Amino acid sequence: MTDTAVATEAREQSPRTQKIGRVKSNKMDKTVVVSVDFVRRHRLYHKRITRTSTFFAHDETNTCNEGDLVRIEETRPLSKNKHWIVREVIERAADL
């Protein structure tokens, strides 16, 4: 292999982490707060335990509304708290 082929392989990154969650807040400009739920089993009692993590995600077009189901993807740091971007809106929230 040539040096350029080795350099290209070294630069290839693993796939970026993606998560699916609900938009909790869209009050900031071009930023949404996304809640991601995950379920674990208790070690001893084997009860299902639901935990929630919140992430700040970049929404370039300000299209997300509260309650939308979105897919977010990990990216370079965009600000102090923002390390995710909104890739797609999977499901829109019902308008009341």
CORQUI-V206119 format. One record per residue. N is the residue number from 1. RES is the residue in one letter. PSI is psi in whole degrees, -180 to 180 (NA if undefined). OMEGA is omega in whole degrees, 0 to 359 (* if undefined). NEAR is the number of other C-alpha atoms within 10 Angstrom. Layout:
n:N res:RES psi:PSI omega:OMEGA near:NEAR
n:N res:RES psi:PSI omega:OMEGA near:NEAR
This chain:
n:1 res:M psi:148 omega:179 near:5
n:2 res:T psi:170 omega:181 near:6
n:3 res:D psi:-35 omega:181 near:7
n:4 res:T psi:-36 omega:179 near:9
n:5 res:A psi:-39 omega:178 near:9
n:6 res:V psi:-42 omega:180 near:10
n:7 res:A psi:-37 omega:179 near:10
n:8 res:T psi:-42 omega:178 near:9
n:9 res:E psi:-38 omega:181 near:9
n:10 res:A psi:-32 omega:182 near:9
n:11 res:R psi:-18 omega:180 near:8
n:12 res:E psi:132 omega:182 near:8
n:13 res:Q psi:157 omega:173 near:7
n:14 res:S psi:158 omega:180 near:6
n:15 res:P psi:141 omega:181 near:8
n:16 res:R psi:148 omega:182 near:8
n:17 res:T psi:134 omega:176 near:10
n:18 res:Q psi:145 omega:179 near:14
n:19 res:K psi:155 omega:178 near:17
n:20 res:I psi:130 omega:181 near:18
n:21 res:G psi:178 omega:180 near:22
n:22 res:R psi:142 omega:177 near:25
n:23 res:V psi:122 omega:183 near:24
n:24 res:K psi:-36 omega:182 near:19
n:25 res:S psi:142 omega:175 near:16
n:26 res:N psi:32 omega:186 near:20
n:27 res:K psi:-17 omega:179 near:12
n:28 res:M psi:158 omega:179 near:10
n:29 res:D psi:123 omega:178 near:11
n:30 res:K psi:23 omega:178 near:14
n:31 res:T psi:138 omega:174 near:21
n:32 res:V psi:153 omega:175 near:27
n:33 res:V psi:122 omega:184 near:21
n:34 res:V psi:131 omega:176 near:29
n:35 res:S psi:127 omega:179 near:22
n:36 res:V psi:122 omega:179 near:19
n:37 res:D psi:143 omega:173 near:14
n:38 res:F psi:148 omega:186 near:11
n:39 res:V psi:133 omega:177 near:11
n:40 res:R psi:162 omega:175 near:11
n:41 res:R psi:141 omega:175 near:11
n:42 res:H psi:137 omega:184 near:10
n:43 res:R psi:-44 omega:186 near:8
n:44 res:L psi:-47 omega:188 near:6
n:45 res:Y psi:-9 omega:177 near:7
n:46 res:H psi:24 omega:176 near:9
n:47 res:K psi:145 omega:178 near:11
n:48 res:R psi:129 omega:180 near:11
n:49 res:I psi:124 omega:179 near:10
n:50 res:T psi:127 omega:177 near:10
n:51 res:R psi:153 omega:181 near:11
n:52 res:T psi:133 omega:173 near:11
n:53 res:S psi:145 omega:178 near:10
n:54 res:T psi:141 omega:180 near:14
n:55 res:F psi:142 omega:172 near:20
n:56 res:F psi:127 omega:183 near:23
n:57 res:A psi:146 omega:180 near:25
n:58 res:H psi:126 omega:178 near:23
n:59 res:D psi:93 omega:188 near:21
n:60 res:E psi:-40 omega:187 near:12
n:61 res:T psi:2 omega:181 near:10
n:62 res:N psi:41 omega:182 near:14
n:63 res:T psi:-16 omega:184 near:12
n:64 res:C psi:140 omega:175 near:23
n:65 res:N psi:165 omega:179 near:18
n:66 res:E psi:136 omega:178 near:17
n:67 res:G psi:-10 omega:179 near:19
n:68 res:D psi:146 omega:174 near:19
n:69 res:L psi:121 omega:186 near:22
n:70 res:V psi:157 omega:173 near:22
n:71 res:R psi:125 omega:178 near:19
n:72 res:I psi:153 omega:182 near:25
n:73 res:E psi:140 omega:180 near:19
n:74 res:E psi:143 omega:180 near:17
n:75 res:T psi:-177 omega:178 near:15
n:76 res:R psi:159 omega:179 near:9
n:77 res:P psi:126 omega:179 near:10
n:78 res:L psi:-23 omega:176 near:12
n:79 res:S psi:-167 omega:182 near:9
n:80 res:K psi:-42 omega:184 near:7
n:81 res:N psi:-11 omega:189 near:10
n:82 res:K psi:112 omega:180 near:18
n:83 res:H psi:14 omega:183 near:17
n:84 res:W psi:153 omega:174 near:25
n:85 res:I psi:150 omega:178 near:22
n:86 res:V psi:120 omega:180 near:24
n:87 res:R psi:-43 omega:180 near:16
n:88 res:E psi:155 omega:172 near:14
n:89 res:V psi:115 omega:183 near:17
n:90 res:I psi:-43 omega:184 near:13
n:91 res:E psi:131 omega:178 near:12
n:92 res:R psi:147 omega:177 near:14
n:93 res:A psi:152 omega:178 near:14
n:94 res:A psi:133 omega:178 near:8
n:95 res:D psi:131 omega:180 near:6
n:96 res:L psi:NA omega:* near:3
